[in-house]
Amino acid sequence: MTSLFDIATQVEPAAAEPYLRAHGWELVHQGELGNRWRLRRDVRTRNIAVPLPSIDKEDQWRMLAAVLQTLSEVEERSPAMVARDLREAAYDLVEFRLIADSLTNGEIPLNAAPELTRGALEAIQSAARAEVAPRAHYAGRLPSEVEAFLSGAVLAGTERGSVILRVRSPMTKLPREPEIDGLARFDSFARRATRRLIDAVQAAKTASHRDPATLSADILEEDVDGGLSANLCDALHHLSGAKAGLDARIDLRVRWSLTQPMSTPESEIFVERGEVAELERVAKILKEIQPRPGTTVAGPVVQIRHEPGGQESAVLINADVDGKVRSVRMHLGHADWKIAAEAHIQERQVRATGTLERAGTARELTKPSGITII
């Protein structure tokens, strides 16, 4: 049998105080070894001492064991369950709750397991790729940021009542550092990718309700900006268990890390069975969008983003694409971004040739060459 001390070693100490604050406890004293928290409930007052991270590890665990014992009594749950919540409080937790008659026991039919887990992976993967660059359809190698994000994510299992695939994001476990000179720190890629997942699923819902008679690649551009892609449509189709005959409703819920809190503790969005069915048609249109190699664009430089010492710079021009002015983004090497910067200073246009790809309402010219000032 696992001892209380052993369970305490699994707790994330940095999450303990945000967890207590979220559950109504108040900080009443800051000490040399730990901080005392108090909870007034009915006629009884409970106290907990949360260890400081600077003290010896074994002393931390002993104090945390006492914390778990008290929380177990107050919350009327096992110490192991409390420890799990304390451990996960330091992470963003993505839950795909799948609701269907055949899933009410919280058990995944074996023949449906590959499809459901594949759907969870592809949904998160497509959202992470959209955070790097929005596209109608993704193929080829994953960007390094996406690979790192996925390698740190963990599938945490299911619960009774319906099938819940719980994915723990590789969020940093340390509390957010204070603001510097009044400027808030940027969110990690893991946090941004998880936020993008919410936006992308909402964009997919919006696309599923568009008029079938007028649906086209141009109509879907704003949805692609939000994170929609053919890959995400396929992922939601897999999550519904359609091939295995489950036809599940999808409830996506994200519980945000308590150590890096958001304005609300969780976000939730539902995808109905009828919406999933419509996404097959949306995915078909998105997959028909192909890159256009050997395309030449020209226009004024409206933005240059260059990091000192960086290998590439992002350059944005306004160019005529199929009779409509579009923002076209290019990533240029050192010599070419200097040409673009000079054109920007002189208020002249630049010309470049490469593969033109849709990036939502904007366009991206990949592998640009022949950069010249007009």
Phi, psi and omega in degrees: 000135182287130182281163178298323178297317180296320179296322181297330180292345181268354184281143174271105185303325182296338182270348187297310184292316174300325178296314180297317180299319181292339182253021170092002177281154178235143178281124183243342181201138176250119184248182182284331181257334181188176180249137182265131179243149185228144175229121176265122181222117183056239182261001185245144176244128179252146180233145180222139175250114180265123184292150173281148181293348183277346183275170182303142184303314182295324176293322175303312184295323177296317178293321179293328176298320177293322176300313180298319181298315181292315180297324178298319180289317182292316184271353180056047176226164179289151177303327180295321179291320177296318180298322178299316180293323177293322179293318184278348180294343180271001184234155164284135183240116179264127179239124171257103179266121183254121188246114177204156183304323185278000183247008188293341178276359181075018180248138180267119174304136187303321182288342180266345186302313180300321181292317182293313181292326175297320179297318178298314179299312184291327179296313180291321180297315182293324177294319178295322178292324178293331177292328176285311180198120179294136178214153177289329183206133181253141175211164176085194188291145178285142172299153184299323179297322181290318178301315181296319179298311183292325181292338180264352181279151184229134173275115190263358173106190189237175179222162181287152178111329175186171178274125178238116174268113185255119181247120180269120182288148179281054179290146175302140184275347184275151178298155178299134177289156179299160176294148180253120180053035177081359181258126181290147177290153177286146175293153176292164178298323180300316179294317181295322179293322179291321176295321179297326179301315178300312180297320183293319179293323176295320177296323178295319177298317179299315181298324182293342181258003179288153183298118180302330184290334183245004184296129181206173178300321180294320180297327185273000186301316181294327177293322177295322174305323181283349179122357178296140173206163176300326180297319179293319177302314179296321181297315179294326177296318178294319181297331179286351181068031185299317183293330180271002178080016182281320180052055186274152170274142185250126175245109178264123177229135176242120175261116187282147180305134177287336179279346173225072190292151172257179181295332174235147184292337179207160177234147184215144178210140181253142173240114184281163182301318180295326178292319177300318181299321180291334184292340175297319180291321178297315181298322180300317179294317181295325180289340180281348179284121184242147174297154182242093180291158177068029181263134178254132177234154179212145178171174180287147176279122182252345180200140173228128177239109184233125176269128179307128181082358181286155181280331182226160175231146177269126181238134180243128175236157172259116185230154176281118179235111179055042175081010179224136180288125181235151169281125180242122181261140176226148173251115187246147174286178188304311183294320184286325180291333176294322176296316179296321179295319179296319178297321179297316180297318183277358183055046177242170182268159172239154177239141178210153179236138179184201178263118183271125180235145174287137175226065186074229179283344177262182176228158176230133177259107181267154183050051182290147179212170178063039181290118180221153176271131178271000000 
